[in-house]
């Protein structure tokens, strides 16, 4: 997340639980939240944004295939040592929790709602009426 145009404010609070389900599949259940500072896409000013995510993964390898997992698990591949990179896993989930377009609420933004269009709107050309032919047939 450091490579993106945002700054993490404070700590990333993370909760991870490792267990086995009724099918004896190993799973990781987790939650994470933090506060990030991004640029408002409307005005360009800084915007503090709380983000939070919850996830469930099941590690996959040659024995357990991703296609065999129940729908409520996402697959996470084990590395060559049989480990999961938890830092990257949580980071990816937080990135996915970011809004596509981060903006202040309209009342908090320095750009007025009425000033949100840029340039002159093109004038519409007069289009011929498709029913004009019917009008001529009526005569």
Secondary structure by P-SEA (a helix, b strand, c coil): cccccccccccbbbbbbbbcccccbbbbbbbbbbbbbbcccccccbbbbbbbbcbbbbbbccccccccccccbbbbbbccccccaaaaaaaaaaaaacccccccccccccccccccccccccccccccccaaaaaaaac
